[in-house]
Amino acid sequence: MGTTVFERLRPAAAVVDHALHDTRHSVFWLDELERTAHPALNGEVRADLAVVGGGYAGLWTAIRAKERDPQRSIVLLEANRVGWAASGRNGGFCEASLTHGRENGMNRWPREMVQLERLGLENLDGIQHTIERYGMDVEWERTGQLAVAVEPHEVEWMQGKDFLDQAEVQSEVASPTYLAGSWDREGCAMVNPAKLALELARVATELGVQIFERTRVTGVSGNGIQTVSTERGSVVAEHVALATNAFPSLLKRNRLMTVPVYDYVLMTEPLTAEQREAIGWRNRQGLADSANQFHYYRLTADDRILFGGYDAIYHFGGKVRERYEERPESFRRLASHFFTTFPQLEGLRFTHRWAGAIDSCSRFCAFFGTARGGRVAYATGFTGLGVGATRFAADVMLDELAGVSTERTELEMVRTRPIPFPPEPAAAIGVNLVRAAMNRADHNQGRRNLFLKALDAVGMGFDS
């Protein structure tokens, strides 16, 4: 196999050692963030709608339901704290795409892509409108996203109306690795993800939603009216929306539909004025390179750089475990790749390192459905693009619970389900074979082998 730029231009080990020295294993976004505490549920309550999950999908569902019908009684149940999992620890890219990018959408639903792209942009505009309407302090920046080519074979992937040649992309952000770029100026915003989760919770409670934290749901039962059972109580509700993300589904039919894949992130200390000048980045776009194993990175409000991605690690058994969040080899690899990208920042240190589980499904984007005669709705499988797509998913679930046909519910993308993952040990074997094949493709001018082509043909994928 050949080499990638991250191997050809690897920084000295001492540079990485210095940068990682005294890094805190803590989520920067959640670190020292003041939050409102919500009580745990004790006893039985009744509601028109019970929402399971206190991340973006659950919070958006509660808010959108209240906006549709302010008199509707809504209870939201969260096993830990609002926004503590994926919603509070992601990179803070809020993308318009509902299909994990145009290429994935075109491969699966080519006849719907114009419609899906329009709906995605309308959804992103809707998020911005909600932020403005309720005065949400979430560090929202509609700066777009710049995809960059760091290998010669990736340059042709950048071609299009937003194409930037090497000189143009270097004038936006200075990195010796950049060969070309493509700047989507409208389809992505930067946001503080933890603040977004907490502000959604604030808005929900102000609209009259009851939120219960430290309340783990143990089951959902009932042929008509549903009973949502918890460890210390229950909610009796007309309808239930399940927004459980990477955690085990409460519906047996969905147990093999997603797998938790761990993604790793570093955060730098704030850049000095001289360091900012050295890299440019005046337009503050989100950045992502273009290999199968890709990095995403962005500036924070106080001019730190978040740098994450590349490794997407699946652990045998498909469990979500805190111990999986500490993986020194992944953090060292990210630090090395960071200084390959920005060698002019040598000496900069990382203050935080963390990880989190992504609810990955085989088609790379969310899927939807109902159960119990339409009393229960679910949306999951966002595969890393849930910051924006969860609002769209909330509307889909509410449409389905209302039993109404809308433009959203008639989409083939909404009406179809992905291929399930196999049970263990086949799941771990398969996922690791795919990761190895994707790594080989990145080292072979992007050429996908027969194994990956076969998976592409049946719509079975794996991504971070």
Secondary structure, DSSP 8 states (H G I E B T S, - for coil): ----HHHHT---HHHHHHHHTT-EES-TTTTT----------EEEEEEEEEE--SHHHHHHHHHHHHH-TT--EEEE-SS-TT-SHHHHS--EEES-SSSSHHHHHHH-GGGHHHHHHHHHHHHHHHHHHHHHTT--S--B---EEEEE-SGGGGGGG-STTEE-HHHHHHHB--TT--EEEEESSSEEE--HHHHHHHHHHHHHHTT-EEE-S--EEEEE-SSSEEEEESSEEEEEEEEEE--TTS--SSGGGTTT-EEEEEEEEEE----HHHHHHHB-TT--EEEE-SSS-EEEEE-TTS-EEEEEEEEEE-TT----GGGG--HHHHHHHHHHHHHH-GGGTT--EEEEEEEEEEE-TTSS-EEEEETTTTEEEEE--TT-HHHHHHHHHHHHHHHHHT---TTTT-HHHH--------TTHHHHHHHHHHHHHHHHHTTTT---HHHHHHHHHT-----
